[in-house]
Amino acid sequence: MPKTQSISPENPTGDKGKGGMATEGTGAKAARDLGRGWKISPSVDIPAGATYTVAEINGSGAIQHIWMTPTGNWRLSILRMYWDAETEPSVEVSGGRLLLLWAGGSTPGSPPSRCA
């Protein structure tokens, strides 16, 4: 049976049984009385101009689900995916364009997305 991983701000390594183990994060104040096992870190705040590594995975696999909730101008949020130690991304797409691509739409005047 193939190994599956769920990588999230609660479990950035995807280790089995490690979801809901965070004690600090973006939801810490709201969940302060709930304790470990609740969504203390359900999200990541990424400042403008910053880069955030969502996952580093060794070995073969398939991405089955991506959940993003960009704020502000979604066209300014860029998702890049690299495989096999590449220096150029195999996928480079704005957050808004990614959602439109999945929905089968397009955005007139947008720069093209890259997929290799």
Legacy VTK file of the C-alpha trace (Angstrom):
# vtk DataFile Version 3.0
C-alpha trace
ASCII
DATASET POLYDATA
POINTS 116 float
0.000 0.000 0.000
1.409 3.463 -0.876
2.424 5.773 1.944
0.246 8.868 2.287
1.098 12.108 4.031
-0.970 15.065 5.110
1.295 18.090 5.265
-0.092 21.211 6.924
0.952 23.999 9.309
-0.114 21.616 12.106
2.102 18.834 10.719
4.764 20.311 8.387
6.642 17.006 7.996
3.561 14.861 7.331
4.521 12.428 10.099
1.781 9.949 10.970
-0.156 10.905 14.091
1.390 14.373 14.381
-1.552 16.504 13.214
-3.039 18.722 15.912
0.165 18.660 17.993
1.082 22.358 17.658
1.114 24.465 20.808
1.692 27.805 19.057
0.467 29.283 15.794
-2.051 31.561 14.129
-4.976 30.117 16.122
-3.217 29.995 19.506
-5.181 32.859 21.051
-8.586 31.599 19.884
-7.804 28.016 20.969
-5.890 28.875 24.160
-8.287 26.939 26.410
-8.644 23.901 24.135
-5.118 22.489 24.412
-3.171 20.092 22.208
-5.197 18.227 19.609
-7.128 21.284 18.413
-6.250 23.534 15.494
-3.734 25.783 17.216
-1.822 26.362 13.963
-4.311 25.941 11.091
-2.624 28.478 8.807
0.552 30.372 7.996
0.869 34.128 7.603
3.324 34.841 4.773
4.447 38.479 4.619
4.544 40.264 1.249
7.749 39.450 -0.620
8.524 36.408 1.553
8.997 32.823 0.410
7.533 29.909 2.383
8.393 26.248 1.807
5.215 24.222 2.179
6.835 20.778 1.942
10.090 19.019 1.179
9.421 15.394 0.299
11.915 12.732 -0.763
10.877 9.947 -3.114
8.074 9.575 -5.613
4.520 10.626 -4.960
1.457 12.462 -6.129
-0.088 15.702 -4.917
-3.747 14.921 -4.433
-5.005 18.062 -2.735
-3.857 21.644 -2.179
-5.805 23.945 0.114
-4.965 27.649 -0.156
-6.799 30.678 1.136
-4.819 33.625 -0.212
-5.790 37.080 0.980
-5.472 40.334 -0.908
-4.785 40.180 -4.641
-4.627 36.453 -5.445
-2.731 37.214 -8.648
0.230 38.337 -6.505
0.466 35.023 -4.607
2.771 32.724 -6.577
2.892 28.941 -6.140
6.099 27.280 -7.373
6.818 23.542 -7.384
10.226 22.017 -7.937
11.059 18.329 -8.395
14.311 16.408 -8.477
16.580 19.233 -7.233
15.676 21.497 -10.170
16.716 25.150 -10.029
13.758 26.278 -12.181
10.191 25.468 -11.081
8.252 22.721 -12.840
5.057 24.602 -11.952
4.777 28.368 -11.480
1.323 29.895 -11.219
-0.429 32.717 -9.375
-2.936 31.709 -6.708
-5.851 33.230 -8.620
-4.837 31.625 -11.911
-4.424 28.251 -10.216
-8.012 28.394 -8.972
-9.248 29.374 -12.432
-7.263 26.589 -14.104
-8.856 24.019 -11.812
-12.269 25.497 -12.555
-11.578 25.453 -16.307
-11.476 29.244 -16.681
-8.919 31.800 -17.786
-7.997 35.371 -16.994
-7.634 37.688 -19.981
-4.371 39.627 -19.978
-2.731 37.406 -17.326
0.795 36.190 -17.921
0.867 32.521 -18.840
1.338 29.853 -16.195
4.242 27.457 -16.599
3.949 23.707 -16.262
6.755 21.379 -17.315
LINES 1 117
116 0 1 2 3 4 5 6 7 8 9 10 11 12 13 14 15 16 17 18 19 20 21 22 23 24 25 26 27 28 29 30 31 32 33 34 35 36 37 38 39 40 41 42 43 44 45 46 47 48 49 50 51 52 53 54 55 56 57 58 59 60 61 62 63 64 65 66 67 68 69 70 71 72 73 74 75 76 77 78 79 80 81 82 83 84 85 86 87 88 89 90 91 92 93 94 95 96 97 98 99 100 101 102 103 104 105 106 107 108 109 110 111 112 113 114 115
